[in-house]
Amino acid sequence: MKHLGILAHSTEGAALCFRAFCQEGFAELGAHEHPDVTLDCISMARSMAAWDAGDHRAIRATLAESMARLARAGADYFVCPDNTAHMALGLPGAELPLPGLHIAEVVAERAARDEHRRVGVLGTVYTMEGPLYGDALGSNGIAAEVPDVADRRTVNEIIFGQLVNGVFTESARREYVRVIRRLAARGCDAVALVCTEIPLLVTPEVSPLPTLDSTRLLARAAFETAVGRRAAPVWRGGPAGD
């Protein structure tokens, strides 16, 4: 089995991905069994000023530093359970130290398999207003829909004020359900939860639309790679698909 490296950026999403990856092993390989996995995390605080300034190259350098540590630990490939971080990882530049699975490609692959045609996108304001999911879904013939400006602000404020800090409130859940209902009214047939903390707040049972859980979909794809049921990744940064 291959050794997974988890490139963490936000702690709650990374912890969920780690747990979900190991649980795939417990379910399929037996009690307490899972492929080797190493997690490395440089504090997100180190990158926040760069996010606010739009300096994605500085963020890419920080993530590459973390990934180099994963490579030294013996990881064969990586996943980054942070959707927004892929905006930095996707910049042209020197190859990353490890090949990896691209989270947006994993989510778009599942959306296509489930025959969705218009998918609402919930994540940080950087992700919702950037090209990441418009490109990934669009390349599969799927339209991407984002909330209006006020709702994008609400979703983003809850992410950074609560979710990344491990705070999950009923009032926040109601706000997200309201936003998802508005996306459904605009013709969406699914919602992509593409901040990796959102699935801890919005479960399939409360969502007005079918959910595409980017965290658990990535963990599942990582597990399938580790056990040889999915081809080894070749992406080493730059635009997805290169």
Residue pairs with C-beta under 8 A, 6 or more apart in sequence:
1 35
1 36
1 226
1 227
1 228
2 35
2 76
2 77
2 225
2 226
2 228
2 232
3 35
3 36
3 37
3 38
3 74
3 75
3 76
3 226
4 21
4 35
4 36
4 37
4 38
4 75
4 76
4 77
4 78
4 79
4 222
4 225
4 226
5 37
5 38
5 39
5 40
5 67
5 70
5 71
5 73
5 75
5 76
5 77
5 78
5 79
5 98
6 14
6 17
6 18
6 21
6 37
6 38
6 39
6 40
6 70
6 78
6 79
6 80
6 81
7 40
7 63
7 66
7 67
7 70
7 78
7 79
7 80
7 82
7 85
7 100
8 14
8 39
8 40
8 41
8 66
8 80
8 81
8 82
9 41
9 44
9 47
9 63
9 80
9 81
9 82
9 84
9 85
10 44
10 81
10 82
10 164
10 196
10 197
11 41
11 44
11 164
11 166
12 163
12 164
12 165
12 166
12 196
12 197
12 200
13 81
13 82
13 164
13 195
13 196
13 197
13 215
14 39
14 41
14 81
14 82
14 196
16 81
16 196
16 197
16 199
16 200
16 215
16 216
16 219
17 79
17 81
17 196
17 215
17 216
17 218
17 219
17 222
18 37
18 39
18 219
20 215
20 216
20 219
20 220
21 34
21 35
21 37
21 219
21 222
21 223
22 34
22 37
24 34
24 219
24 220
24 223
25 33
25 34
25 35
25 223
26 32
26 33
26 34
28 223
28 227
29 227
34 223
35 223
35 226
35 227
36 74
38 70
38 73
38 74
38 75
40 66
40 67
40 69
40 70
40 73
41 66
42 62
42 63
42 65
42 66
44 164
46 62
47 58
47 59
47 62
50 56
50 58
50 59
50 62
51 59
51 84
51 126
56 87
56 88
56 91
57 88
57 91
57 93
59 85
59 88
60 88
60 89
60 91
60 93
60 237
63 80
63 85
63 88
63 89
64 94
64 96
64 97
67 78
67 96
67 97
67 98
68 97
70 78
70 97
70 98
71 97
71 98
75 98
76 98
76 232
77 98
77 99
77 100
77 101
77 225
77 232
77 233
78 96
78 98
78 99
78 100
78 101
79 100
79 101
79 103
79 218
79 219
79 221
79 222
80 86
80 89
80 100
80 103
81 103
81 196
81 214
81 215
81 218
81 219
82 103
82 196
83 103
83 104
83 123
83 124
83 127
83 132
83 194
83 195
83 196
83 214
84 123
84 124
84 126
84 127
84 130
84 195
86 102
86 103
86 104
86 132
86 240
87 126
87 127
87 130
87 132
89 96
89 100
89 237
90 102
90 132
90 237
90 238
90 239
90 240
91 237
91 238
92 238
92 239
93 237
93 238
94 237
95 236
95 237
96 236
96 237
98 236
99 232
99 233
99 234
99 235
99 236
100 233
100 235
100 236
101 218
101 221
101 222
101 225
101 233
101 235
102 136
102 235
102 240
103 194
103 214
103 218
104 132
104 133
104 135
104 136
104 194
104 240
105 136
105 240
105 241
106 214
106 217
106 218
106 221
107 133
107 136
107 192
107 194
107 212
107 214
107 217
107 218
108 133
108 136
108 137
108 139
108 140
108 142
109 140
110 212
110 217
111 119
111 137
111 140
111 142
111 190
111 192
111 212
112 140
112 141
112 142
114 190
114 210
114 212
116 142
116 189
116 190
116 210
116 212
117 141
117 142
117 143
117 189
118 142
118 143
118 144
118 145
118 187
118 188
118 189
119 133
119 137
119 142
119 143
119 144
119 145
119 188
119 189
119 190
119 191
119 192
119 212
120 145
120 146
120 147
120 180
120 183
120 184
120 186
120 188
120 190
120 191
120 192
120 209
121 127
121 128
121 133
121 144
121 145
121 146
121 191
121 192
121 194
122 128
122 147
122 155
122 176
122 179
122 180
122 191
122 192
122 193
122 194
122 195
122 198
122 202
123 133
123 155
123 159
123 192
123 193
123 194
123 195
123 198
124 156
124 159
124 160
124 195
125 152
125 153
125 155
125 156
127 133
127 194
127 195
128 146
128 147
128 152
128 155
128 156
129 146
129 152
132 194
133 144
133 192
133 194
134 144
135 240
136 240
137 143
137 144
137 192
138 144
139 241
145 183
145 186
145 187
145 188
146 152
147 155
147 179
147 182
147 183
148 182
151 179
151 182
154 175
154 179
155 175
155 176
155 179
158 172
158 175
158 176
159 195
159 197
159 198
161 167
162 168
162 169
162 172
163 172
163 195
163 197
163 198
163 200
163 201
164 197
168 200
168 201
172 201
173 201
173 202
173 206
176 198
176 201
176 202
177 202
177 206
177 207
177 208
180 191
180 202
180 207
180 208
180 209
181 208
183 191
183 209
184 208
184 209
188 209
189 209
189 210
190 209
190 210
190 211
190 212
191 207
191 209
191 210
191 211
191 212
192 211
192 212
192 214
193 199
193 202
193 211
193 212
193 213
193 214
193 215
194 212
194 214
195 214
196 214
196 215
196 218
199 211
199 213
199 214
199 215
199 216
202 211
203 211
204 210
204 211
221 230
224 230
225 231
225 232
225 233
235 241
235 242
